Amino acid sequence: MKCVILAAGYATRMYPLTENFPKPLLRVGKKTILDWMVDDIGDRAEAFAVISNHKFADHFTKWAEGRNITVVDDGTSTNETRLGAVCDIQFAIDRLGLDDDLLVIAGDNVLDFSLCSFIDYAREKKTSCTMRYWEDDDVKLRRAGVAEVEGDRLTGFEEKPAAPRSHWCTPPFYYYIASDVKQIRNAIADGCGTDAPGSLVAWMCRRSPMHSMVMPGKRYDIGNLESYERVRDSYAGPDR
């Protein structure tokens, strides 16, 4: 299994802090956001690939020196010309020749639990998988990916629904088995949304069996300056 980290965004909601520096390399507690994630997963992944935009690629390359991490520059330089998360995944697949299972994660979250539990769940199910947590707030649901499940089988998914069909909210952590990884190019050609990574889940779950694990803790989405300041000095890492 390889781990692909989505880090090609421009974090415009956190300017000026991130105007000239990538959000995933901001420090939270004792480490950068990315260090927390990579150190947690450890040798569960054979290798890591960080997808960056061109503007911040040098920052990531310097951070990754001497580690089993490849930085992929998607060539974009502005928020307006970004490829979108799904196209970035395919870009990394093509550039690195990836044909393994892929753990795809957003590079701007920290968790109070280990992602290794999710990896174990996906390996047990032997299907592509997501996580989910219960969200009572309809406003937040309309800004997120919403899952429909039967038991833990994922039966439907919608990004930013106007009328959410459930209260199961899906964070940006996905496990794709190798046979489904081969279908991502077809998803893009078929008109799958490409900006939000969950759009691929919406396309995939209608064509391949998928499961959804209840998230065993909390995640802290660092989406703006306020949310960053809340966790910057208090976060102590995942429970293992």
N, C-alpha and C positions, 0 to 999 in steps of 0.2 A: 504494500500500500504506500502510495506517495501522498504527501500533503501539499495542497495548493492554497496559498494564502492570498486573498483578494486585497490588494493595497494600492490600487491605481486611482483611487478617488482624490479629490482636491480639497475636501473638508472646508468648503466655503463658509459654513455656519460657524466655524471656529477662527475665522480671521480676526485679528492679525496674527494670532499665535501660529497658525498653520499656513500662512500665506507663502512662506519660503521654507517650510519644514514639514515632513510627512507626519500625519497624526499617529500612525502605528508605532513611530519611534519616540513618542512622548513618554516621559517617565511617569509611572504610577507606582507609588511605594518605592521599592528598592530597585526596580527594573523597568525596562521599556515594556510597552504593551506587547510587542512581538516576542520579547524574551520570555515573558510569562507563558505565552501560548506554546512556543517552541520547546521550552524546557519541560512543560507539562506533558506534551506528547512524547518527547524523547525518542527512544529507539523503536517505538511502535510504528513510526514512519521510516521507510527505507531512505527517504530523502525529502527535502522541502523545496518548494518553488514559491517565490514571492513575486507576484505580478505587480509591477510598478508602472506609473506613467513616466514619460521621458524627463519631466521636470524634476522628479525626486529620485530618479534611478541611482544617481551617484551616492546619495545618502544611504540607500539600502545596500548598495554594493560595499560600501565601507563598513557598514554594520555586519555584513555577512562574511567578511574576510576570515578565512581559516575554519569555516564551518561547512557542514554538509547542506548548504543552502545555495540555490541558484536564483539569481535575480533576473527576471524577464522584463525587459523594457518594451511596453506596448506601443511606443512611438508617439503618443499623444502629449500635448503640452498645455492644453486648456480644458476647463470643465466642459466647455461647449463642444469640444471635439472628442471627448472620451468615447471609448468603444462600448462601454457597458459591461456589466459583470459577466454575462453569459458569453459574450464574444471574447472577453479576456480569458475565460477558462479555455475556450477553443484555441485561442492564440498560444497559450502555454502548452496545450496538448501538441499542437503542430510544431512549435519551436523546439520542444524537448523530446518529442516522440513518445509521449506518455500513453501506455496501453494497459496500465494496472488499475486496480481499485484506486479511487481518489477520495481523500477527505478534503472537502472544500470548505474553507472557513473565512469569514470576514476578519480583517486585521485590525478592527477598532473596538473590540470587546474584551472585557476581562470577566472571569467566572469565579464563583466560590466553590466549584466542584471540578473534578478532573474530566477532561474530554476522553480519557482512556475508557471511561464507563460507556461512552457512546460508541467508541470503536469496538468494544467487546460486544455490545448489543447488535451492531450491524453484522459482525462476523457470525454471531449466533443465528441471525435471521437469514443471512446469505442473500439479502436483497439490498437495493438502495434504500437509504433511511434518512429521516429527518428527526428533529426533536420538537417538542411542543410544551407550552405551559398555558395555564388558564388565565385569561384576561377578561375582567368584568367590564372594563371601560370600552364602550363602543367607539369612541373617538380614536383611541389607540389602535383598536382593531382595524379601523378603516385606513390606517397608515401603515399596516403591516401585512404579512402573509398569513392567511387564515386557513387552517386545515380542517378537513372533515375526516372522521375516523370511524371505523367499526372495530371495536376492540382496540388493537394497536395497528391494524391495517389502515394505511392511508388511502382513502377512497376519493378524495377531492381536495383541491387547493386553489386559492385565488389570492393574487397580490392586490393589496389596497382595495378591497371590495367596498362598493357603495352600501351594500346591505350584507354584512357578514352572516354566513350560514352557521357559524359556531363561535364558541369563545376560545377555541384552541389557537393560540398565536405561535408562529414558528420563527425561532431565531435563525440567524444566518450561519448554520452549521449543517453540512450535508455530507453524506457518505454515498458515493456512487460506485456500484460494482462495475467491473471492467466492461461487461457487455453493454451496460447503459452508457458508459463513457463514449463508446463508439457511436451512440445515437445523438450526441450533442450537435454534431454538424447537421444532421437531419432536422433536429429541432429548430435550429436557426433558419435553415432553408424553408421550413414549413411555416414560418412566421411567428415563432415563439418570441415573446418579449425578451429583450436582451439587456435592458438597463438594470433591473433588479434581479438578483440571483435566484429568488424564489420563482420567477417565471419559468425557469427550467423545470422545477418540481411540478408546476401546474401542467406542463406538457408531458412530462415523463410519467406521472402517476396514472395517466389515462391509457398508457401503453405497456407499462411494466409493473409488476408487483412492487409495492413499496410499503415500508412500515414506519411508524412514528413513535419514538420513545418519549415518555414523560420526563421533562428536564428535572434532574435530581437536585437542583439548587437554584441559585440566582445568577443572572448575568447582568453586567453593568455596561450598557451601551453608551459609548462616549460619543455622543452626537453633537454636542454643543459645549460652549465654555462652562456653563453651569454644571452639566453632568460630569465634565472632566474635573472640575474643582471639588465635587462631592467625593470622588474616589481617589484623587491624586495622593493625599496624605494618609488615607485610612486603609487602603487596600493592602491585604497581607498575603494574598495568593490563594490558590485552590486548596480545599481539604482533600487529602488523599487517603 
